[in-house]
Amino acid sequence: MPEAVQIANSRSGSATLAVAHSIEKHRVAAVVMVLAILPVVLPYPALAINILIFGLFATGFNLLFGYTGLLSLGHAALFGAGAYGCGIAIAKLGLDLFSAVLCGVALALLVSAVIGALAIRTRGVYFGMVTLALAQCLYFIFYQWVSVTGGESGLRGVSVKRIDLGPLHVDLLNPMQKYYFFLLFVAVALAGISRILRSPFGAVIEGIRENENRARASGYSLDVMKWMSFVLSGAFCGLAGALNAIHLGIVSIETLFYTTSGTVVMMTLLGGMGTFFGPFVGAALFLALEDIASNWTTHWQLVAGLIFIACVRFFPKGVWGSVLARTVG
């Protein structure tokens, strides 16, 4: 009888592991399917759009933090650069949406290349502090550049009401249509991130996270690899920022503030760093908590902080990371 139980448990464990491997193999499709039903199950589409945008932001950050092992405290600069690049292209230059999004991603790439080049030679907490300092420098530049960025009042006039895609017309004033239009961008970004992680480069950056000395002994130029990871992370965060600018119709100067960097760190830790779906889980938990707690009290950050401490205490791998650990284990 005990042998039969062991055999049954073994088969059950093998089946669970097979399911986990299947989900990992088709992870992009699985995540997109979950995101596709998000606006249906949530109380209102605006929350779903925020989860979609900040989930992408956290996923881009996770490429650097979760997979490469580098904690940046200045990713608000990359998110904000994408938002301002896209917003300026629409409000000041009159470009179409797709060109404006490309401008946002391009500006984020430029900013990430510069910040990455300056910060990448530092280690540990010094890396985080350098990225934070450089991000704050960008914040003050944009704060003072009133003629272009709007300064303290923010950049206004980022208005895109409708997109024509051949015979199809997307009404961006309709929250549901806006959500699924944004989901197309997110799906392409997720496919790109998945391809990066499955490439030899993805294996190298994970090797840097696990054992930097061994990766260096294997002959890789770690500074170059880290810089490339930083720049790629900036591209995806910039895309999230561009979508956020289009969603809100305005780019607030707070987008570049250090609290935005802290928010994405919390989202990634809540969901599970180093996991593919974790950043979206963390974004959903954080934004839902903000939405619920802010209806009860103006001090919702205190509630969020206490719950965050509890999650870190009882789910050290994050919510989704803990689920995966139990499933595979």
DRENDREN-562500 format. One record per residue: x, y, z of N, C-alpha, C in turn. Coordinates in pm, whole numbers, padded with zeros to 5 digits, always signed. Example, Ala and Ser with C-alpha at 12.3 -4.5 7.8 and 13.67 -1.06 7.14 Angstrom:
# DRENDREN-562500
+01319-00569+00780+01230-00450+00780+01320-00330+00780+01285-00225+00708+01367-00106+00714+01290+00003+00787
END
This chain:
# DRENDREN-562500
+00082-00122+00000+00000+00000+00000+00085+00127+00000+00186+00135+00087+00272+00253+00083+00339+00271-00053+00377+00156-00119+00440+00166-00250+00343+00224-00352+00215+00184-00342+00114+00236-00434+00096+00387-00417+00100+00432-00289+00088+00575-00261+00207+00651-00318+00327+00590-00300+00448+00656-00353+00442+00666-00504+00393+00557-00569+00382+00559-00715+00282+00665-00760+00168+00672-00688+00066+00773-00721+00120+00914-00703+00192+00935-00592+00251+01068-00568+00354+01103-00674+00433+00999-00713+00534+01022-00816+00471+01060-00949+00361+00988-00984+00293+01020-01109+00230+01158-01104+00172+01189-00986+00111+01321-00970+00215+01431-00982+00332+01408-00919+00440+01506-00927+00491+01522-01069+00501+01407-01142+00548+01413-01281+00449+01489-01368+00319+01466-01343+00217+01537-01420+00221+01686-01394+00238+01721-01266+00246+01864-01230+00367+01929-01294+00479+01856-01292+00601+01909-01352+00586+01924-01503+00515+01829-01564+00492+01838-01709+00408+01960-01742+00306+01986-01659+00223+02104-01679+00306+02231-01665+00392+02234-01562+00478+02351-01540+00570+02374-01659+00628+02264-01714+00716+02278-01831+00638+02325-01953+00514+02276-01966+00430+02317-02080+00398+02466-02072+00366+02513-01951+00338+02656-01932+00462+02739-01963+00579+02692-01918+00703+02764-01944+00733+02769-02093+00706+02660-02163+00732+02654-02307+00644+02751-02383+00519+02764-02340+00423+02852-02407+00390+02972-02319+00490+03026-02254+00466+03127-02152+00409+03256-02209+00452+03295-02328+00399+03418-02386+00250+03405-02413+00211+03293-02475+00070+03270-02505-00012+03262-02376+00045+03197-02274-00027+03183-02146-00050+03319-02081+00054+03402-02079+00042+03535-02016-00057+03621-02094-00049+03618-02227-00139+03699-02309-00284+03654-02291-00306+03524-02278-00442+03474-02256-00498+03524-02123-00415+03523-02019-00459+03574-01889-00489+03723-01898-00401+03797-01963-00420+03941-01976-00544+03973-02061-00576+03885-02156-00691+03910-02244-00823+03909-02168-00831+03833-02060-00956+03827-01984-00957+03923-01865-00846+03994-01847-00833+04082-01731-00942+04189-01723-00972+04262-01832-01074+04367-01820-01214+04312-01797-01234+04183-01822-01366+04123-01801-01390+04092-01654-01283+04051-01584-01297+04008-01444-01276+04122-01345-01212+04230-01389-01190+04342-01299-01309+04437-01300-01325+04516-01193-01445+04601-01183-01455+04709-01290-01341+04760-01340-01347+04861-01446-01221+04853-01530-01232+04886-01660-01119+04867-01753-00997+04953-01722-01017+05071-01661-00902+05159-01634-00799+05089-01545-00847+05011-01448-00755+04936-01362-00679+04832-01443-00749+04767-01536-00684+04667-01621-00576+04731-01708-00603+04850-01761-00504+04920-01844-00380+04954-01762-00400+05001-01640-00285+05033-01554-00203+04909-01523-00270+04797-01497-00199+04672-01470-00119+04630-01593-00178+04646-01710-00110+04610-01835+00017+04694-01854+00005+04825-01833+00118+04915-01855+00227+04894-01750+00187+04893-01622+00287+04879-01517+00340+04736-01509+00262+04639-01554+00313+04503-01564+00426+04494-01666+00409+04565-01779+00516+04570-01878+00637+04644-01823+00613+04753-01753+00722+04828-01688+00801+04737-01593+00729+04662-01510+00794+04572-01414+00865+04457-01486+00810+04412-01598+00874+04305-01674+01007+04352-01733+01007+04476-01785+01133+04532-01834+01235+04548-01723+01190+04595-01607+01279+04608-01493+01328+04471-01446+01242+04371-01454+01277+04236-01410+01388+04174-01495+01397+04218-01621+01504+04169-01707+01640+04204-01648+01650+04322-01588+01776+04365-01526+01789+04313-01384+01683+04327-01305+01688+04292-01163+01674+04142-01141+01571+04083-01196+01542+03942-01170+01632+03846-01243+01669+03880-01368+01747+03787-01450+01895+03817-01452+01933+03945-01440+02075+03980-01441+02129+04000-01300+02040+04028-01206+02082+04045-01067+02132+04183-01032+02093+04285-01110+02135+04422-01084+02015+04505-01037+02025+04560-00917+01916+04640-00862+01935+04786-00900+01853+04833-00993+01854+04973-01032+01747+05048-00952+01784+05164-00900+01690+05250-00830+01656+05374-00914+01689+05366-01043+01665+05480-01129+01584+05449-01253+01504+05343-01249+01428+05306-01368+01313+05401-01399+01284+05491-01308+01186+05596-01339+01235+05680-01457+01366+05695-01470+01423+05773-01580+01390+05709-01714+01389+05576-01720+01363+05506-01846+01214+05506-01878+01133+05485-01777+00987+05491-01793+00946+05633-01832+01002+05732-01763+00971+05872-01792+01022+05917-01927+01140+05869-01967+01194+05904-02098+01104+05854-02209+01052+05732-02193+00958+05680-02292+00831+05762-02298+00782+05803-02181+00660+05883-02176+00680+06021-02239+00790+06087-02202+00816+06221-02256+00852+06215-02405+00929+06115-02445+00963+06103-02587+00839+06088-02673+00748+06003-02629+00622+05982-02701+00534+06106-02693+00525+06165-02574+00439+06281-02555+00484+06402-02634+00614+06427-02636+00667+06540-02713+00644+06519-02863+00660+06395-02908+00639+06365-03050+00496+06393-03093+00401+06367-03005+00259+06391-03037+00221+06537-03016+00252+06590-02896+00206+06724-02859+00283+06835-02929+00413+06818-02950+00497+06924-03007+00524+06904-03155+00542+06779-03199+00581+06753-03337+00466+06706-03424+00355+06669-03362+00238+06628-03439+00252+06495-03510+00336+06405-03458+00355+06275-03521+00240+06181-03490+00226+06077-03573+00123+05976-03548+00163+05888-03431+00069+05807-03385+00091+05728-03263+00209+05633-03276+00218+05559-03385+00323+05459-03397+00461+05524-03404+00472+05635-03477+00599+05708-03481+00635+05764-03344+00532+05812-03272+00554+05868-03139+00602+05760-03042+00544+05642-03050+00588+05532-02963+00734+05497-02992+00770+05494-03120+00910+05468-03157+01002+05576-03100+00956+05701-03103+01036+05810-03047+01055+05790-02896+00949+05748-02829+00959+05723-02685+01057+05613-02654+01050+05502-02729+01143+05390-02708+01286+05433-02740+01302+05513-02846+01436+05560-02885+01498+05648-02777+01418+05739-02719+01470+05824-02613+01506+05741-02489+01422+05643-02458+01452+05555-02344+01580+05475-02369+01600+05431-02492+01724+05360-02526+01846+05450-02507+01833+05575-02551+01944+05669-02536+01975+05693-02389+01873+05719-02310+01892+05746-02167+01951+05623-02097+01899+05505-02130+01949+05383-02065+02093+05354-02107+02129+05386-02230+02267+05365-02275+02363+05454-02197+02323+05578-02174+02409+05672-02101+02418+05633-01953+02301+05612-01889+02301+05577-01747+02373+05444-01725+02346+05347-01813+02411+05217-01800+02562+05226-01812+02611+05307-01908+02754+05321-01928+02822+05383-01807+02751+05476-01740+02809+05544-01624+02801+05459-01496+02698+05375-01488+02673+05303-01363+02728+05161-01362+02753+05105-01479+02776+04961-01488+02905+04916-01423+03001+05004-01404+03129+04964-01343+03122+04961-01190+03013+05006-01134+02996+05000-00989+02932+04868-00950+02935+04837-00822+02884+04708-00775+02790+04729-00658+02697+04633-00641+02611+04629-00524+02529+04754-00504+02530+04802-00379+02449+04918-00343+02496+05043-00417+02623+05048-00455+02674+05164-00527+02610+05175-00666+02584+05060-00728+02516+05060-00857+02377+05122-00843+02304+05079-00740+02171+05134-00715+02174+05284-00689+02271+05328-00611+02279+05470-00576+02317+05556-00697+02406+05505-00782+02444+05580-00902+02326+05594-00997+02252+05485-01017+02135+05493-01104+02030+05588-01047+02013+05588-00916+01920+05680-00852+01963+05824-00873+02091+05853-00853+02142+05989-00868+02127+06039-01012+02160+05952-01109+02150+05993-01249+02004+06013-01291+01916+05930-01238+01773+05947-01268+01721+06078-01213+01765+06115-01094+01723+06243-01036+01779+06362-01115+01897+06346-01172+01951+06450-01259+01860+06471-01379+01814+06361-01439+01722+06372-01552+01591+06437-01509+01545+06402-01389+01422+06462-01335+01435+06614-01329+01545+06665-01277+01561+06810-01263+01581+06878-01398+01644+06809-01494+01656+06866-01629+01519+06886-01691+01436+06782-01683+01302+06791-01741+01213+06887-01661+01238+06898-01532+01161+06990-01448+01188+07134-01488+01313+07164-01523+01351+07301-01559+01326+07333-01707+01314+07232-01789+01298+07253-01934+01150+07277-01966+01097+07386-01915+00953+07413-01919+00901+07427-02061+00977+07487-02150+00929+07512-02286+00900+07383-02363+00967+07275-02326+00948+07148-02396+00864+07051-02315+00893+07038-02186+00829+06936-02103+00710+06987-02022+00693+07118-02014+00585+07173-01932+00624+07190-01787+00744+07143-01750+00793+07161-01614+00702+07098-01510+00675+07174-01405+00595+07124-01293+00452+07089-01335+00400+07159-01435+00262+07136-01478+00247+07011-01564+00358+06956-01610+00351+06838-01693+00331+06871-01840+00349+06772-01924+00332+06787-02069+00187+06754-02105+00117+06852-02157-00024+06833-02192-00041+06824-02344-00159+06783-02384-00189+06775-02527-00147+06645-02592-00120+06543-02513-00084+06411-02569-00215+06340-02601-00282+06387-02702-00418+06341-02730-00423+06260-02859-00459+06134-02847-00483+06047-02962-00619+05983-02942-00715+06022-03024-00853+05976-03003-00888+05853-03085-00821+05839-03199-00860+05730-03289-00741+05685-03372-00735+05555-03398-00632+05497-03483-00700+05422-03596-00654+05446-03718-00708+05375-03834-00606+05271-03880-00647+05145-03876-00562+05034-03919-00627+04968-04039-00611+05032-04155-00679+04982-04275-00829+04995-04258-00900+04883-04270-01046+04889-04253-01089+04897-04106-00995+04873-04015-01028+04874-03872-01007+05013-03814-01092+05050-03721-01082+05178-03652-01083+05153-03502-00982+05202-03434-00970+05184-03289-01002+05315-03220-01106+05313-03140-01147+05431-03063-01074+05429-02929-00972+05514-02914-00894+05514-02790-00965+05585-02676-01083+05638-02702-01166+05692-02594-01253+05583-02533-01256+05468-02599-01327+05352-02547-01228+05267-02468-01246+05253-02336-01146+05181-02254-01118+05039-02299-01220+04966-02342-01200+04827-02383-01118+04819-02512-01151+04904-02608-01074+04905-02733-00930+04948-02707-00913+05047-02619-00778+05091-02584-00699+04978-02519-00763+04904-02431-00694+04796-02361-00641+04693-02460-00725+04645-02551-00682+04540-02642-00585+04592-02747-00592+04721-02778-00492+04781-02866-00357+04782-02797-00354+04823-02671-00229+04821-02594-00178+04678-02575-00269+04584-02563-00229+04444-02543-00146+04393-02660-00171+04445-02781-00091+04405-02897+00055+04445-02877+00079+04566-02829+00215+04612-02801+00280+04525-02693+00203+04495-02588+00256+04416-02477+00289+04274-02523+00204+04216-02607+00228+04081-02656+00357+04075-02737+00379+04175-02823+00503+04179-02902+00624+04194-02809+00611+04280-02708+00720+04300-02612+00750+04172-02536+00647+04101-02492+00667+03975-02419+00734+03871-02507+00695+03866-02634+00761+03772-02726+00909+03807-02739+00940+03936-02745+01079+03978-02753+01157+03942-02628+01100+03965-02511+01168+03932-02386+01189+03781-02374+01088+03704-02413+01101+03558-02407+01212+03510-02500+01220+03571-02618+01327+03533-02712+01464+03567-02655+01474+03682-02591+01602+03723-02529+01643+03623-02421+01547+03583-02338+01578+03494-02227+01617+03354-02274+01566+03313-02391+01597+03180-02442+01724+03180-02528+01779+03297-02554+01898+03309-02638+02024+03283-02554+02139+03266-02619+02266+03253-02543+02291+03374-02453+02250+03492-02499+02265+03612-02416+02186+03598-02287+02065+03543-02296+01982+03521-02177+02049+03427-02080+02114+03323-02133+02184+03229-02047+02302+03296-01977+02367+03387-02048+02483+03456-01990+02440+03548-01876+02334+03627-01896+02295+03719-01790+02244+03644-01667+02179+03530-01689+02139+03449-01573+02261+03390-01504+02363+03357-01583+02489+03310-01524+02556+03419-01441+02546+03544-01487+02601+03656-01410+02528+03668-01276+02397+03651-01281+02319+03659-01157+02357+03548-01059+02377+03428-01110+02404+03315-01023+02547+03315-00969+02644+03342-01057+02784+03338-01014+02865+03425-01108+02889+03549-01067+02957+03645-01153+03101+03603-01181+03169+03548-01082+03308+03507-01102+03319+03394-01204+03226+03299-01198+03229+03189-01295+03200+03240-01435+03106+03335-01447+03074+03392-01578+03196+03466-01634+03268+03535-01548+03388+03607-01593+03496+03507-01634+03509+03398-01560+03609+03295-01592+03577+03225-01724+03451+03229-01766+03411+03167-01893+03449+03252-02014+03500+03371-01987+03550+03454-02096+03457+03564-02142+03347+03584-02072+03252+03686-02113+03293+03823-02058+03267+03927-02137+03290+04064-02091+03167+04106-02011+03176+04099-01881+03058+04120-01797+03006+04262-01807+03094+04360-01818+03049+04498-01827+02965+04520-01953+03006+04459-02063+02930+04472-02188+02795+04403-02174+02795+04283-02117+02670+04208-02101+02573+04282-02009+02624+04337-01900+02539+04411-01808+02484+04537-01875+02569+04605-01950+02524+04724-02020+02415+04691-02121+02432+04583-02195+02331+04541-02292+02200+04507-02222+02209+04440-02108+02089+04408-02031+02019+04536-01985+02096+04634-01942+02041+04762-01898+01969+04832-02014+02032+04832-02130+01973+04900-02246+01845+04830-02291+01847+04697-02297+01728+04623-02336+01615+04646-02236+01650+04647-02108+01552+04677-02005+01492+04815-02028+01577+04912-02065+01530+05047-02091+01433+05054-02207+01454+04972-02310+01364+04972-02427+01223+04931-02387+01211+04824-02307+01079+04776-02268+01012+04871-02167+01091+04927-02078+01036+05026-01984+00993+05152-02057+01069+05191-02160+01032+05306-02240+00903+05284-02315+00881+05162-02366+00756+05130-02433+00639+05143-02336+00658+05095-02213+00553+05108-02111+00524+05255-02083+00629+05337-02075+00610+05479-02052+00536+05546-02165+00566+05508-02290+00498+05564-02406+00349+05531-02403+00317+05406-02371+00176+05366-02361+00106+05441-02249+00177+05467-02140+00118+05540-02028+00086+05684-02067+00173+05745-02146+00149+05882-02192+00024+05889-02279+00009+05791-02369-00109+05787-02456-00235+05761-02374-00223+05674-02276-00337+05640-02191-00387+05760-02113-00297+05835-02051-00338+05946-01965-00362+06075-02043-00299+06090-02159-00312+06213-02235-00229+06326-02178-00145+06295-02082-00058+06393-02017+00061+06317-01960+00176+06385-01955+00293+06325-01891+00327+06410-01769+00308+06353-01653+00336+06423-01528+00485+06416-01497+00538+06522-01437+00679+06523-01399+00708+06417-01294+00606+06376-01216+00625+06271-01116+00660+06137-01179+00635+06124-01309+00672+06001-01379+00821+05974-01367+00900+06081-01360+01046+06069-01352+01098+06066-01209+01009+06082-01110+01053+06093-00971+01093+05958-00916+01175+05959-00811+01229+05833-00759+01122+05740-00702+01006+05794-00665+00899+05707-00614+00851+05609-00720+00860+05648-00847+00823+05557-00956+00918+05439-00961+01046+05464-00936+01145+05355-00930+01113+05262-00813+01078+05319-00698+01043+05237-00583+00920+05152-00608+00824+05208-00680+00701+05135-00710+00729+05011-00794+00813+05025-00896+00840+04910-00983+00921+04804-00910+01007+04844-00816+01080+04746-00734+00981+04666-00650+00885+04735-00588+00785+04667-00506+00701+04571-00588+00661+04613-00707+00580+04527-00792+00654+04399-00829+00780+04414-00864+00860+04298-00904+00882+04203-00788+00911+04257-00670+00930+04171-00553+00800+04104-00511+00689+04176-00519+00560+04118-00482+00524+04000-00571+00545+04016-00702+00508+03910-00794+00608+03797-00796+00734+03830-00793+00838+03727-00797+00945+03763-00899+01060+03810-00851+01170+03846-00940+01226+03721-01007+01265+03736-01132+01320+03622-01205+01216+03527-01258+01088+03567-01255+00981+03487-01314+00918+03566-01428+00860+03496-01524+00808+03563-01644+00676+03633-01617+00588+03570-01541+00456+03624-01515+00450+03705-01387+00549+03688-01300+00549+03753-01170+00529+03903-01172+00597+03977-01261+00579+04123-01261+00433+04167-01283+00360+04094-01365+00219+04129-01387+00136+04097-01262+00170+03987-01196+00101+03954-01070+00129+04062-00966+00255+04104-00956+00291+04209-00861+00224+04341-00894+00218+04376-01022+00151+04501-01062+00003+04495-01028-00060+04380-01053-00203+04365-01022-00228+04377-00873-00144+04311-00791-00161+04317-00646-00141+04458-00594-00036+04525-00640-00005+04659-00592-00114+04758-00630-00156+04757-00756-00254+04854-00804-00393+04826-00747-00427+04698-00731-00556+04665-00668-00556+04707-00522-00443+04686-00454-00431+04728-00315-00442+04880-00303-00375+04951-00393-00383+05097-00394-00527+05143-00417-00595+05078-00510-00732+05116-00544-00827+05093-00426-00810+04979-00357-00901+04946-00246-00869+05030-00122-00738+05035-00087-00699+05104+00036-00722+05254+00028-00705+05313-00091-00723+05457-00105-00868+05499-00087-00961+05404-00102-01102+05433-00075-01132+05436+00074-01045+05374+00153-01064+05370+00298-00992+05483+00369-00870+05513+00321-00789+05611+00392-00695+05682+00296-00660+05805+00330-00562+05879+00250-00420+05829+00275-00403+05751+00381-00271+05695+00415-00259+05552+00364-00301+05532+00239-00301+05396+00185-00159+05340+00171-00058+05431+00161+00079+05382+00150+00122+05304+00273+00069+05343+00390+00101+05270+00513+00046+05128+00506-00077+05116+00460-00139+04984+00445-00060+04901+00345-00026+04963+00231+00050+04892+00128+00186+04847+00181+00249+04934+00259+00380+04899+00316+00373+04780+00410+00270+04777+00495+00255+04666+00589+00229+04534+00516+00144+04540+00414+00115+04419+00337+00239+04375+00260+00315+04471+00209+00438+04438+00138+00537+04367+00231+00550+04418+00353+00639+04355+00452+00594+04212+00481+00462+04194+00494+00408+04060+00521+00435+03965+00405+00421+04015+00281+00446+03931+00164+00593+03891+00155+00681+03986+00182+00824+03956+00180+00859+03855+00289+00790+03867+00404+00818+03777+00516+00770+03635+00487+00647+03622+00433+00589+03489+00415+00603+03436+00273+00630+03524+00176+00652+03481+00037+00782+03544-00014+00895+03496+00037+01024+03558+00000+01054+03553-00149+00994+03459-00220+01013+03450-00365+00905+03525-00442+00822+03599-00370+00709+03665-00435+00590+03572-00445+00475+03627-00472+00353+03545-00476+00361+03442-00588+00388+03487-00711+00395+03392-00822+00519+03303-00812+00629+03358-00765+00748+03277-00747+00727+03165-00647+00653+03192-00539+00622+03089-00440+00530+02981-00498+00435+03023-00581+00346+02926-00646+00426+02834-00735+00516+02890-00813+00600+02808-00901+00690+02713-00821+00746+02763-00711+00835+02681-00629+00759+02561-00571+00636+02583-00527+00557+02472-00472+00514+02376-00582+00483+02428-00700+00437+02343-00811+00549+02253-00860+00665+02313-00883+00779+02235-00934+00835+02145-00826+00835+02200-00701+00887+02122-00590+00803+02001-00558
END
